Amino acid sequence: MKNIIISIILFALCVALVIGTVLPVTELISDTGGEVYNTVKQLNDNITLN
């Protein structure tokens, strides 16, 4: 019984660490993607105006 409880606690810690790492990284990636999209859109608008 003690081993099962320890296993559950370790699994929960691993899940918390993965969530704590993955969510900030995905937020950074989405912010970067938005900036790249806006930059490309501005460049495209400048090219089509000239």
C-alpha positions in Angstrom: 0.0 0.0 0.0 2.8 2.4 0.8 4.4 1.8 -2.6 1.2 2.6 -4.4 0.9 5.9 -2.5 4.5 6.8 -3.2 4.0 6.0 -6.9 0.9 8.2 -7.1 2.7 11.1 -5.5 5.7 10.7 -7.8 3.4 10.5 -10.8 1.6 13.7 -9.7 4.9 15.5 -9.3 6.0 14.5 -12.8 2.7 15.7 -14.2 3.0 19.0 -12.4 6.5 19.5 -13.6 5.6 18.8 -17.2 2.6 21.1 -17.1 4.7 23.8 -15.4 7.3 23.5 -18.2 5.1 23.0 -21.3 2.5 25.8 -20.7 5.0 28.7 -20.5 6.9 27.4 -23.5 3.7 27.2 -25.6 2.9 30.7 -24.6 6.3 31.9 -25.7 5.9 30.1 -29.0 2.4 31.6 -29.7 3.7 35.1 -28.8 6.6 34.7 -31.2 4.3 33.4 -33.9 2.0 36.4 -33.5 5.0 38.8 -33.8 6.2 37.0 -37.0 2.8 37.1 -38.5 2.4 40.8 -37.9 5.9 41.5 -39.3 5.2 39.5 -42.5 1.8 41.2 -42.9 3.4 44.7 -42.6 6.1 43.7 -45.1 3.4 42.4 -47.5 1.4 45.6 -47.1 4.5 47.7 -47.8 5.3 45.7 -51.0 1.7 45.9 -52.3 1.5 49.6 -51.8 4.6 50.3 -53.8 
